[in-house]
Amino acid sequence: MPVPASELISRLQMETDRAPDNSPEWRKRLLYFLSKAQERVVRDAPFLSREQEVRVIMDPDVASVSATDVLQTTSDPWVLKVALTSPAATGTRAMWEMEFPESHSGKILRVQSPADQPSVGYERTREFVVREVWAVPIGGGVSEIYVSLDKPWQGPAATDLEYRMFTKAAVLPPELGQVLSVKIHDHPYGPLDAMPAGEYDNWNYARYSLDNTVPGVPRVYSRGQTTYLQAPNVAPTVAKTEGPAWIGPEPKGKFAYAISLVFGKQEMWLHSGNPSAQSLLSPSVSRVQPWNESAVGPSSDTVDNSGAGADSIALTFPNYDFSEGFAHVGSLREGRSGFKVRIWRARYSSATPLDFDSRFYLLSEVAGDAGTYNDNGSETPDRNRPAPGYSGVQQTLQFFPCGDARYELVVRGAMSLAPLQSETQIPNVDALAVDLLVHLAKGYMYEAAANTAYALSAFRDYTAALESVMNRTASVVPPNTVVRIGWGKSSGGVRRLYPQYPEEPTEIS
């Protein structure tokens, strides 16, 4: 049964007979010792990390469907225009115009001019990372589609750029650590095979030109490059203001704020949080999970508006589109850096009765160039989305073959270790590890107090308890038993990449 940190703190105090005035500062120290113990337990016994299942989407490639369905250069070298003039382009337009402008953010865009094609095609193929895709209505139900890039177009002006946009790797959420298995949802094939990255590169023939692709049902996955989104370095400034006034229904109180940066959007159907307002009758885009997410930056000063006034709270923070060079007024790239700013709020008091803790929870999301946000109580924090206690580094998975359609991938893995910041948190370890956490935390506590003898005794208790857990969780397969699991075996005991049948029964001999 999951045990919250508050119960572990109570055990620590009882077993050590130490509760110096039970101050918040002392309890915060105990949370730190428990967080440190959690890290050690998972290092010594990775199988004790709690497991989680997440879903990621692989979109099919978007590519030129005819000589008239191409990209064009614009007056802004960081922006290309999508020209879809062929009747066959209806499906292509739908794939460009997805749920959100940020849906394509992070994908790879390969561009090549037919008029400038050498004998070896890949030598003149240009590759970009998509920042953002957006549509500008021009009347008659028609829109012009633009795409902003991570680097500028440096070739001559062109109106005939063939293209292919594809997902190079699926980004996993930061809370997912070690990947244990991957399967395709609602598909007859069994789990995908894991492959070392070097071997994967040999299988997945490099797509040097626009037409050198191997689409199909993904059957193999490999760990890709990690991604990193730098966290903000400054805290937002906060101040009470009467314009606009606090309107609620959130009660007034004492708060602190922080911000993070996000990039891209996942599908709303799979990754949408709680409503952002009590009266909202449709899903909120601000609560849809991003592809990339930084760690949360420094906390602001606290601000208390629980008095008699009707003060709302004004936040000020940097313009991140300006930081990226995407704030030039009148340019096509203005406001199209692909970054969004997330607002996180911690509550320390409430003017009316409310169940809360002091962790930071997701409050809102604004454009990268917003620079300000006003908290007037109309938005409700998402209690299912506490601030991530991670560094901003995220794993990616790459697949072979590349998807020939939309695939929903079910990824099972061990949870990353979020530091314990609140006594209501549940450690990200199995219930079997409770005693281990307490023994280790006691050892760290005695060690910090320079009580070497008691610290060594606690560490010995930890070692004995760990050995006991190891014995309890040993394999259920009897000794000297050979287990062969798989679909489609070829000579020499090597599994075929593509099975003749979707899945064969498990054999135990």
N, C-alpha and C positions, 0 to 999 in steps of 0.2 A: 504494500500500500504506500503511495507517495507520502513523504514526510516533509512538511514545510521547514524552512530554516529556523523558525521560532521554536519548534520542538527540539531541534538539535541544540540550540542555544540553551534551552532549559536543561537538557541532559548534561551539557558541558558544565553548567553552573552547579548542578547537583553532584556530579561525579568529582569535581575539583573543589567543591565547597568554596568557590570563589565567585562572589557577585558584588564587587566593590560599588556600592550605592546604586547598582543596576542602572547606571547612567546611559543615555543614548550613545555617548562616545565609547563606553566599554562594550556595549552590544555591537556597535559598528566594528570594533576590533575583532570580536568573535566572528562576525560575518566574514571578515578578511581571512581569518585562520581557516574557516570552513571552505572558502573559495580556493585557498591554497591547497587544502587537503583534497578537494575535488579534482584539481589538476593532477596531483600525484596518483590518486586512485586510478584514473583513466589511463595514465601513462603505464602503470604497473599491470593493469587488467583492462585492456580496451573493450572487452566484451561486456563490461559493466556500464558502459555508456548507454543511455537510453536511446532507443531506436525511433526513427521517424520516417514517414512516407510522404514524399512531395511529388508533385506533378509538374512537368515542364512540357512545353509545346515545341515541336519542330515544324516550322512552316515550309511549304514547298518553295522552290526557287521562283523568282520572278524574272522573266527574260523577254527579250525582244521576240515578238511573234511574227513580224514581217519587216521588210525594209523601211516601212513607214512608221513603225512603232519603235522609236529610238529616243535617245537623250540629246539635248541641245545645250550648248554653252549659253551663259547669260552675261550680263554686265558685271556680275559679281563672281569672281573665280571660285569662291567657296560654295557656289550654288549652281546646280544643273536643273534644267527643266525637262519634264517628261512629256514627249510628244506622242500621243496615242490617237492616230488618225485612221487606222485600219478598222473595218468592221469586225475583224477577228480579235480586236483588242479589248472587247467587253470584259472578258474574264481577267485579263491583265490589269485593267483599271480597277476592278474590284480588289485585286490582290495588293495594289498600291494603296488604295484608300481603305485601310483597315480601321479597327475600332478607335484607335488613338493615333495622333501624329507621332507619338513616341513608340508605336508598336514595332517599327523597323529599326529603331535606334540600336547601334552596335552591330548590325549586319554588314557583310562585306559586299561592296559594289565593284564589279569588274567591268571596265569600259574599254572599247576598242573601236577605232574608226575604220570602216571598210576601205575607205580611200587611202588609208595610210598603213595597210597591212603588209608586213614583210613576209619573206618566205617562211620564217619561223615565227608563228603568230604571237607567242608569249613575250617576245622581246619588246613589243609595242603595246602590250596590254597594261592599262593603268588600274591600280587597285586603291580603293578608298574605304574608310569606315563611315557608315551613315550616321550622321548626328540626328537628323529629324526629317520627316516627310510631312508635307502639308499641302492642302488644296486651297486655291483661291477662286471663288465663284466669279464667273465672267458673264453670267446671264443665260437664260434658256435652259436652266438645269445642268449646265456644263461648268466644270471647274478645270483650272490649270493646276497641275501638280508639280511641286518643286521638292528638291532634296538638297539638304545642306551637308557638307563634307568635312572630314577631319583635316584635310589639307587642300590647297588650291589646285584648280585645273591649270596646268602650265603649257598645254599645247595650243595650237591655233584655234580660232573660233570655228565651231563645227555644228552642223545640224543633223548629222547622220551617225551618231555614236551608238553602236550596238552595246547591249549591256546584259549582265546577269547579276542579280542580287540574291544572296544566299546566306544561310546561317552557318557560319564556320564552326561554332561550338555553342552548346546550350549552357547558359550560366546557371549554377545552382545557388539557392538562397544561402546567405551567410551562416544560418543556424545549422546547416547540414555539414557534418564533418566527413568521416570516412564513408565512401560509397560501398554498399554491400551487394546490391543487385539492381538490375535495370530490366524492365519489361515494357512491352507496348500494351497499353490499356485496350481491352476488348479485342484482342487479336489472337489467332490460333497458335502463333509461334510462342514458344516458351521464352524463358529469360534470355536476354542477349548475352553473348560471350564477352568477357573482359579480355583486353589485349594490351600488352605493354606498348608504350607510346612509340618506340622505335619500330616495332613490328607493324604497328598500325600505319605508320608512314609508308611502309612498303606496300601495304594492301590498298590504301586509299590513294590511288594515283593522283599526283598533284594536278590540280586543275589550272594548268598554265594558260590555256586559251578558253574562250567563251563556250566552246562546244565540247570540251573534254570533261564531261561529267559522267558519273556512273550512278544514276538514280535507281532507287529500288526501296524495298522494305529494309530498314536498318536491322542488322544482325550482330554487329560487333560494336562495342564502345571502348573508348580509351580515355584516359585522363588528358585533358588539354592544358593549355597555359592558364595560370591563375590570372585573375583580373584584380585591379586595385583602383579604388576611387578614394582620392585623398579627402580627409575630413576637413571641415572648416577650422581655421586657426583662431578665430575670434568669436567671442560670445555676442549674442544680440544685446543691444541696449534696450532698456525697458523704462517706461514712464506712464504714470496715470494721466488720462486725458478725458475731458468732458465731451469731446466731439470725435466720433459719435459716442453716445452714452451706452452703458452696459444694459443690454436688453434681456439677457438670459435665453433659455431657462436655466443654464448652468448657474449655480450659486456663486456669489462673489467669495473671495478668500485671499489667501496668501499663496503666491505662485513663483515659480522660476521657469525659465524658458531656455531652450537650446535648439540648434538647427543641424541638419545633415543635408548632404547632396545625394540626389538619385538620378539615374539615367535609364531611359527606356521604360516600357510597360509590358507586363505579362497579360494574359487573357483575363478579362473581368470575370468570366464564368468560373475560373479556377481559383483566382487569387484576389478576391474582393473582401474587404473587412466590414466592420460594423458601419451603420449609417453615420454620416458626419453631422447630421442634425436630427433632432427628435421628430420633426415634421416631414422629413425627407421621404418621398414615396418612390424614389428610383435610386439605383446604385450610384455612389459617389466616385468620380474618377480619382479624387485625391486619396482614396483608400485602396486603390488597386496597387498590388505589389509591383515594384520596379524590377528590372533585370539587374541593375547594379545599384548598390547602396553603400554609402560611406559610413564610417563610424560617426557617432554623434559628437559634435564639437563641444567646447567649453560651455558651462552653465552661466546664465545671466545672474545678476543680482536678484534677490527676492523683491517682490513688490506686493503690497497688501492694499486691496481696494474694498475691504469688508466694512468700511465706515459708512457714514450716512449718505455720502455723495453717490452719484450715478456714474462714476468714472469707469471707463473701459481702459484697456492696457495697450499702449502702442509699442510695437517692436520695430527696431531699425537694424538692418544687417547689410552686408555688401551686395552689390550688383554683380552676380557671378557671370552673366553674359558679358559684362564689361571686362571681367578678368580674362575671358576667353577671346576677346576681340570681336565679339558678336553684338555690339551695342551701337554701331555707327548708324545714326539716324538717317532714314531714307534708303539704306542699303537693303538688298534682298535678304541678307543673312541676319538682319536686326532681330534680336529676340529668338533666334533659332539655333542656339548652342546645343540643344538637346538636354540641358540640365534643368532640374527642378529643385526647389528648396523645400524641405520638410520641416514643419514646426512641431516641436515636442514640448509638452508642458508637464511640470511636476506641481502637484497641489500639496500644501503643507497645512492648510486650515480651510474650513468651510463655514460660510455665514449661516447656512441651514444644514440640518442633519444630512449626511451623505457618507456612504461607505467608500473610503479611498485609502491609498497608501502614497508614499512619497516618491515613487518611481516616476520617470519621465514616460509619458504615453503620447502616441501620435495624435496631434490635434488637427493639422491642416497641411496643405501642400500648395505652394504658389510658384509662379513662373520664376525662372532663373534671374530675370532682370527686375523683379518686383521691388526688392530693397526694403519693403515695409510690410507689416501685417498688423491688423487691429483685432485684438481679442475682446469681443463684446459679449461673450457668453452664449452666442448662438450656435457654436459648433461644440459637439460632444466628443471628448477624447475616446479613442478606441482602446478599451481595456484589454482587448486581445492582442494589442500590438505595443508592448513595452519597447523602449528604446533598445536597439541591439547593442549588446556588450561586446562587439567584435571590432576587429581592426580595419575592416573594409576590404580585406582580401577574400576573394571568392573563387571556388573551384569551377572548372568548366569540364564538360564532357563533349567529345567529338565522336562521330558515328560513321560507319561504313555499312552499306552504301549511304550516300546522302539521300534524304527523303524524297520520294516521288509524289508525296501527298502530305496532308497535315497528319502528324502523328502525336498522340498524347502519351508521353513516357512516364512511367511510374518508377521513381527512384527511391529505393529504400537504403537508409544509411544511419550511421551513428550521429547523434546530435553533437554539435560543437559545444564547448563549455562556456556558457555565459556567466560572468562573475555574479556572485550573490550580492545584490544591492538593496534588497528588501527582505524583511523577515517572512513575508508571505510567499516568497519564491520557493519553488521546489527544485532541489539540485538536479542536474541533468545526468543522474546516475540511477542505476537499478536500485530497488528497495533493498537488495542484498548488501549494498555497500554502506548502509546507514552506520553500522558499527565501525566500519573502516574510517568513515569520515570523522566520527567522534574521537577515535583513538588518535588519528593523525592531528586533528585540531588541538587536542590536549597536548600532544608532543610539541607542536609549534608554540602554543601558549606558554608552556613551561620553558621552552627554549628561549623565548623572548624575555622571560623573567630571570634568565640565567640560572635556572634550577636544572642542572644537567642530569642529576640522578632521576628525577621524576620524568624528564623528557625522554631519556633512554628507556625507562620502563614503559612509557606510552608507545614508543616506536616498536618495542618488542611485542606489545599487545597487538599492534597493527599487523606486524609480520605474521603472527600466529593466526589472526582472524583472516588475513588474506589467503593463507594456505588452506584454511578451512573452507573458504568460499570456492577456491580453485577445485578442491576435491568434490564439493557439492555440485559443481557445474561441469564436471568431466563429461566426455563424450558418452552418449548412450550406446554407441556401437561397441560390441564386444571386442576384446583384444584379438589381434591376428586376423581380423575380418577385412577382406578387400571390398571396398565400395566403389562401384562404377556408376556414375550418374551422367546422363547426357542424351543428346539426340543425334542420331546419325554418326556412327563411328566408322572410320576408314582403317585401312591396314596400318599396322604399327601403333595402334592405339591413339592416333591423332584424330580429333574431331573435325569433320568437314565443315567448311564455312557455311555452305548452303545445304541443309538437310533435304532428303528426298521427300520426307513427310514433315508436317509441322512439328510434331513432337513424338518421341518414343517413350515408352514406359521406363521408369527407373528400374535398374537392375541391381540387386544386392546378392552377392555370391560369396 
